[in-house]
Amino acid sequence: MPTRTPTPSDDDPLHLVEADLVVAPVVEGGGAGALVVGPLHGLPMTVKEGFDLAGHPTTHGDPSMARNFAAMDAVAVQRLKAAGAVVFGKTNTPIHNADFQSYNALYGTTKNPWDASRTPGGSSGGSAAAVAAGLTGMDFGSDIGGSIRNPAAYCGVYGHKSTWGLIPKRGHQPPREPLAESDLAVLGPIARSAQDLLLGLNAAIGPDEISARGLRFVLPPPPKRLSGLRVAVWLDDARAPVDESVQAPIEAAARAPQNAGASVNFGARPEIDAEAAHRVYTSLLIAQVSARRPDFATLQAARAQLHEGDLSPTARQLRLATQSFKEWFEANHAREKLRWAWHAFFKRFDVMLTPSTCTVAFRHDHREPPASRTLFVAGREQPYFAQLFWAGLATAPLLPATAAPVGRTPEGLPVGLQIIGPEMGDRTTIWVAAQLAALIGGFVPATLHSV
């Protein structure tokens, strides 16, 4: 379902200039009975299950939370409704929002609209599947390990991981007081066009109630034309190999802006050690996810039993899950170096294009534990969580990233591209996604290959 589109201009045919993005209601008519029309007026949409929706259960896919009914809407939901959206339901996730698939004992398994034998991704898998299948006009998801970008790529839709802190997460986390802003995790829209992504994003951004006394976000406007755009491309990496069926459409999409005058560089990289950067991301991610686990004391007890020389993957995982504040402080300090390295990089380039995922959507695999699963990349087994590398490039340094569909594999499955931009450069990454759609095509309705 299309949303309201501003009047186009010669310089901005895709309606993405800053002036067109002010989220303010329009009063039609006059007097006490005037109709207030917001930028999302009348749009039927859904939100990920983890958002509080008043009167509905918020379970995070956990049967023990089946009776956890929300008393009020999450802040993001309040803002979407204030912009005129009609939030009519919630979409499925994996338990505790922690998988590349979306299944749980409460709501069952979500399937990919392109191939029901395959996952729609996770953890915002229900969100992307519903948007791709035309069941909703838009959805809002969350992302800490690619949870918006991964499903968007697998389902052939658009998704945006916002700059960290742009959208308050209050009302999108398990019930607990006080509500501290969690590290790494962000919220963002999933839609069938880049223009709709921006409408959804603009409706939700802004500081929460406490900071709103003196803080507001004024995001830089996007470029107005492709001519002169500086594009870097990172197609593959030994740490997380990317299947050729995914690389080929991404490379073709990356080269498309050259005819319009953009410069494209396949070798440019920020001044970072990619292996060390991924370790920083992994350390911060595991610390954040583990700290909220109800069995944290059990993890601490298990760590206490480790031998000092135990360097096994299990031992390393336990140490990261139970790291001291000093250990987290050092990882956070290393992350700050990453932020400044990317900041310097984006003085030379406008965006970095990478894969969103290592493969297309894979077949359902519910083996436990998840770490025992593997992905086949170019016919070879790779660790299940290897593709966190691509998500972490943007997540650890708190950068915005837009996932955009850029074609399909020979077997007909969608491929997604990740567009990373500078901190607070959300409108630029979404604008580039819109430009690519104009050059090579964008969303295509799913054609089911199997049932």
C-alpha atoms as one frame of an Amber mdcrd trajectory, in Angstrom:
protein
   0.000   0.000   0.000   1.582   3.312  -1.059   2.013   6.110   1.428   1.516
   9.821   0.758   4.262  11.080  -1.541   5.418  14.715  -1.683   5.406  16.624
  -4.939   8.546  15.781  -6.961  11.111  18.325  -8.032  13.598  18.310 -10.907
  16.547  18.041  -8.512  14.958  15.380  -6.335  12.746  13.062  -8.411  12.606
  10.525  -5.594  11.123  12.965  -3.064  13.888  12.633  -0.523  15.001  16.205
   0.111  14.987  17.297   3.736  12.156  19.785   3.266   9.812  16.979   2.289
  10.477  15.007   5.440   9.017  17.127   8.200   6.605  14.954  10.141   3.812
  17.335  10.985   0.075  16.712  10.797  -1.901  18.560   8.163  -5.256  20.000
   9.252  -7.831  19.669   6.491 -10.777  22.004   6.833 -11.269  24.222   9.845
 -13.009  24.466  13.151 -13.499  21.925  15.898 -14.331  19.126  13.445 -11.176
  19.551  11.337  -9.512  16.323  10.235  -5.881  15.966  11.316  -3.944  14.112
   8.607  -0.499  12.771   9.461   2.228  11.609   7.051   1.175   7.981   7.685
  -2.534   8.785   7.784  -4.624   5.629   7.466  -1.663   3.355   6.772  -2.373
  -0.162   8.089   0.849  -1.473   9.555   2.294  -3.962  12.009   5.147  -4.010
  14.491   7.517  -6.727  15.641   6.236  -8.866  18.503   8.718  -7.355  20.953
   7.043  -3.923  20.839   4.495  -3.199  23.529   1.040  -2.710  22.019  -1.536
  -1.806  24.652  -3.851  -4.700  25.457  -1.744  -7.257  23.599   0.828  -9.709
  24.991   4.523  -8.939  24.604   6.227 -12.318  24.839   9.437 -12.211  22.789
   8.384 -15.709  21.738   8.799 -17.021  25.287   5.900 -19.206  26.567   6.611
 -18.067  30.137   5.595 -14.535  29.072   2.357 -15.536  27.334   0.253 -13.548
  29.842   2.460 -10.444  29.794  -0.120  -7.973  28.467   1.150  -4.467  27.754
  -0.522  -1.598  29.585   0.628   1.032  27.082   2.204   1.340  23.660   5.960
   1.452  23.146   7.248   4.968  22.439   7.872   4.120  18.775   4.326   2.783
  18.428   2.947   5.953  20.014   4.804   8.033  17.437   3.681   5.899  14.494
   0.072   6.231  15.637   0.504   9.980  16.121   1.656  10.154  12.486  -1.642
   8.529  11.488  -0.676   4.861  11.165  -3.196   2.180  12.111  -1.150  -0.437
  13.979  -3.371  -3.489  13.655  -1.120  -6.342  14.765   2.291  -7.795  15.617
   4.651 -10.064  13.696   6.608 -13.149  14.702  10.163 -13.456  16.047  12.468
 -16.170  17.371  12.473 -16.674  21.115  14.207 -13.717  22.787  14.893 -12.194
  19.335  18.090 -14.197  18.926  18.214 -16.138  15.648  18.428 -15.827  11.864
  15.094 -17.654  11.802  11.704 -16.758  13.287  10.054 -19.603  15.160   8.974
 -20.239  18.736   6.715 -22.501  20.777   3.998 -19.832  21.082   3.418 -18.754
  17.495   5.081 -21.421  15.387   7.340 -21.002  12.366   7.280 -18.055   9.970
   8.026 -19.042   6.366   9.628 -17.102   3.544   7.069 -15.827   0.981   9.505
 -16.701  -1.821   9.958 -20.296  -0.700   8.024 -21.734   2.228  10.765 -24.300
   2.863  13.152 -21.444   3.758  13.497 -18.999   6.629  12.390 -15.374   6.274
  15.335 -14.455   8.486  15.419 -13.150  12.019  14.842 -11.778  14.328  12.433
  -9.429  12.519  11.504 -12.319  10.226   7.773 -12.003  10.671   8.075  -8.305
   9.867   9.872  -8.840   6.550   7.686 -11.785   5.543   4.488  -9.843   6.177
   5.721  -6.837   4.189   6.947  -9.016   1.303   3.669 -10.946   1.175   1.569
  -7.772   1.141  -0.043  -8.543   4.497   0.872  -5.130   5.895   1.720  -1.690
   4.547   4.834  -1.326   6.692   6.395  -2.865   9.792   8.748  -1.748  12.528
  11.513  -4.055  13.718  14.662  -4.016  15.821  18.293  -4.803  15.042  21.354
  -5.715  17.099  22.871  -8.445  14.914  21.302  -7.761  11.535  17.771  -8.439
  12.758  16.256  -5.925  10.316  18.806  -6.223   7.514  18.965 -10.031   7.434
  15.183 -10.585   7.002  14.923  -7.717   4.531  17.584  -9.369   2.371  16.032
 -12.837   2.616  12.526 -11.575   1.752  13.420  -9.019  -0.923  12.221  -5.885
   0.894  13.780  -2.720   2.317  14.903  -2.376   5.926  16.699   0.337   7.849
  18.932   0.008  10.905  18.929   3.507  12.325  21.832   5.329  13.934  22.013
   4.219  17.553  19.933   6.445  19.834  17.732   8.039  17.162  14.606   6.152
  18.216  13.903   5.419  21.898  13.564   1.709  22.663  11.319   2.208  25.689
   8.580  -0.367  25.383  10.728  -2.736  23.344  12.454  -4.895  25.910  11.430
  -7.404  28.570   9.561  -5.813  31.493  12.107  -4.430  33.921  12.696  -1.231
  35.835  14.482   1.054  35.354  14.447   1.121  31.559  18.065   1.748  30.582
  18.930   2.362  26.927  20.600  -0.864  25.777  23.861  -0.866  23.854  24.031
  -1.642  20.101  20.302  -2.342  19.596  18.223  -0.005  17.428  14.737   0.208
  15.942  13.767   0.838  12.325  11.201   0.394   9.557  10.738  -2.404   7.035
   8.877  -1.512   3.847   8.494  -2.107   0.115  10.252   1.080  -0.966  13.010
   3.366   0.227  10.559   6.273   0.266   8.346   4.410   2.730  11.367   3.598
   4.899  12.021   7.289   5.269   8.420   8.110   6.097   8.468   5.475   8.839
  11.841   6.547  10.164  10.924  10.209  10.245   7.754   9.471  12.172   9.671
   7.710  14.951  12.943   9.590  15.451  13.520  11.944  18.336  14.762  11.808
  21.931  12.710  10.240  24.689  10.767  12.361  27.165  13.598  13.140  29.567
  16.113  14.340  26.957  13.463  16.079  24.824  13.623  19.074  27.168  16.697
  20.276  25.337  17.621  17.791  22.621  16.410  17.338  19.073  17.829  15.547
  16.038  18.377  17.443  12.790  19.701  14.863  10.356  21.848  16.008   7.424
  19.993  16.037   4.101  20.940  13.442   1.498  22.766  14.269  -1.738  20.603
  15.609  -4.569  22.187  13.703  -7.434  24.374  10.694  -8.134  26.968  12.718
  -9.996  29.970  13.038  -7.710  28.728  10.472  -5.186  31.675   8.594  -3.659
  30.869   4.908  -3.270  33.063   2.265  -1.611  32.308  -1.435  -2.024  33.293
  -4.387   0.218  32.128  -7.491  -1.642  33.674 -10.401   0.232  35.831 -11.258
   3.209  37.612 -14.414   4.346  36.128 -13.976   7.827  32.619 -14.354   6.425
  32.752 -15.643   2.827  29.892 -14.536   0.602  28.332 -16.886  -1.912  28.908
 -15.946  -5.557  25.144 -15.977  -6.154  24.934 -13.098  -3.668  28.081 -11.274
  -4.756  27.138 -11.041  -8.443  23.905  -9.011  -8.059  25.560  -6.790  -5.449
  28.515  -6.046  -7.730  26.168  -5.237 -10.612  24.146  -2.915  -8.385  27.318
  -1.230  -7.094  28.501  -0.491 -10.634  25.148   0.926 -11.763  25.696   4.472
 -10.382  28.892   4.903 -12.439  26.931   5.787 -15.577  25.311   8.612 -13.625
  28.676  10.059 -12.615  29.311   8.397  -9.275  32.794   7.116  -8.453  32.922
   3.480  -7.292  35.926   2.042  -5.448  36.070  -1.701  -4.698  39.245  -1.501
  -2.626  38.571   1.360  -0.218  38.390   0.412   3.451  38.380   2.329   6.725
  41.616   2.288   8.700  40.601  -0.612  10.906  41.733  -4.162  11.539  38.603
  -6.008  10.410  39.372  -9.059  12.529  39.883  -6.941  15.641  36.762  -4.910
  14.834  34.705  -8.076  14.703  36.102  -9.175  18.064  35.061  -5.838  19.543
  31.555  -6.252  18.144  31.304  -9.831  19.406  32.451  -8.800  22.867  29.917
  -5.974  23.129  27.130  -8.084  21.624  27.575 -11.084  23.904  27.891  -8.866
  26.972  24.678  -7.031  26.111  22.640 -10.141  25.287  23.921 -12.180  28.234
  23.393  -9.522  30.890  19.613  -9.756  30.500  19.486 -13.554  30.725  17.614
 -14.903  33.765  20.277 -17.607  34.226  23.180 -15.150  34.426  24.242 -16.521
  37.813  24.603 -19.948  36.225  26.912 -18.466  33.600  29.012 -16.856  36.319
  29.306 -20.157  38.173  30.392 -21.932  35.000  33.038 -19.298  34.323  34.413
 -19.701  37.841  35.112 -23.361  37.052  37.158 -22.623  33.914  40.861 -23.378
  33.904  42.961 -20.304  33.140  44.482 -21.992  30.079  41.130 -23.079  28.610
  40.941 -21.257  25.265  38.124 -23.321  23.780  35.206 -21.555  22.010  32.936
 -22.444  24.933  35.340 -20.926  27.434  35.733 -17.769  25.367  31.944 -17.442
  25.092  31.564 -17.767  28.861  34.219 -15.124  29.518  32.539 -12.691  27.142
  29.105 -13.429  28.603  30.294 -12.657  32.137  32.946 -10.031  31.506  33.735
  -7.503  34.195  33.053  -3.804  33.809  36.783  -3.329  33.185  36.662  -5.840
  30.329  33.568  -4.180  28.861  35.199  -0.762  29.319  38.173  -1.848  27.217
  35.869  -3.179  24.473  33.911   0.059  24.547  37.143   2.046  24.284  38.125
  -0.046  21.240  34.679   0.631  19.777  35.271   4.352  20.140  38.400   3.989
  18.006  36.250   2.246  15.397  33.773   5.124  15.442  36.532   7.644  14.730
  38.067   5.460  12.017  34.712   5.246  10.227  34.209   8.974  10.754  37.489
   9.629   8.935  36.525   7.180   6.200  33.240   8.981   5.535  35.104  12.205
   4.912  36.450  10.484   1.782  33.402   8.406   0.857  29.663   8.920   1.136
  28.604   5.296   1.575  30.022   1.794   1.878  28.179  -1.002   0.065  28.456
  -4.550   1.427  26.424  -7.754   1.453  23.650  -7.896   4.024  24.073 -11.661
   4.341  26.483 -14.386   3.203  23.810 -16.420   1.422  20.221 -16.187   0.294
  17.516 -17.492   2.610  18.414 -21.000   3.763  16.115 -23.927   4.509  14.561
 -24.141   7.970  17.040 -25.564  10.470  15.836 -25.847  14.063  18.679 -27.937
  15.441  19.775 -27.019  18.931  21.920 -25.346  20.014  21.955 -22.760  17.202
  25.773 -22.615  17.276  25.850 -26.233  16.051  24.218 -25.224  12.758  26.151
 -24.369   9.603  25.531 -22.452   6.398  26.645 -23.643   2.982  28.600 -20.962
   1.142  29.911 -21.898  -2.293  29.361 -25.542  -1.381  31.392 -25.343   1.843
  30.162 -25.345   5.420  30.622 -22.118   7.364  29.716 -21.361  10.997  26.083
 -20.364  11.423  26.912 -17.050  13.054  29.728 -16.119  10.648  27.533 -13.616
   8.838  27.359 -11.514  11.988  30.577 -10.064  10.554  28.607  -8.094   7.947
  26.029  -6.921  10.469  28.737  -5.919  12.933  30.517  -3.615  10.491  27.749
  -1.070  11.026  26.457  -2.129  14.449  29.604  -1.849  16.584  30.413   1.753
  15.499  26.700   2.717  15.815  26.261   3.522  12.106  23.069   3.573  10.048
  22.629   0.879   7.413  19.906   0.294   4.841  19.165  -3.100   3.323  17.897
  -2.935  -0.257  16.826  -5.665  -2.705  19.137  -5.716  -5.731  18.025  -8.735
  -7.734  17.614 -12.466  -7.493  19.737 -15.563  -7.862  19.337 -17.969 -10.800
  16.979 -20.027  -8.617  14.810 -16.964  -8.084  15.627 -16.014  -4.487  16.119
 -12.350  -3.507  19.514 -10.816  -2.753  19.998  -7.876  -0.392  22.640  -5.144
  -0.356  23.726  -3.252   2.773  24.326   0.490   2.451  26.361   1.831   5.391
  26.670   5.558   5.979  28.170   7.975   8.498  26.666   8.360  11.956  23.422
  10.347  11.610  23.588   9.809   7.833  20.352   7.798   7.783  18.778   9.883
   5.041  21.789   9.361   2.802  21.740   5.556   3.036  18.002   5.470   2.344
  18.432   7.942  -0.527  21.087   5.715  -2.119  18.673   2.771  -1.828  16.063
   4.808  -3.689  18.553   5.752  -6.401  19.513   2.110  -6.907  15.843   1.203
  -7.261  15.502   3.808  -9.999  18.562   2.388 -11.788  18.087  -1.376 -11.463
  14.627  -1.880 -10.000  13.509  -2.403  -6.436  10.861  -4.446  -4.690   9.231
  -7.244  -6.657   6.236  -9.159  -5.241   7.187 -12.635  -4.052   6.608 -15.587
  -6.333   6.210 -18.684  -4.189   8.512 -21.486  -5.389   7.331 -24.251  -3.059
   4.696 -24.900  -0.414
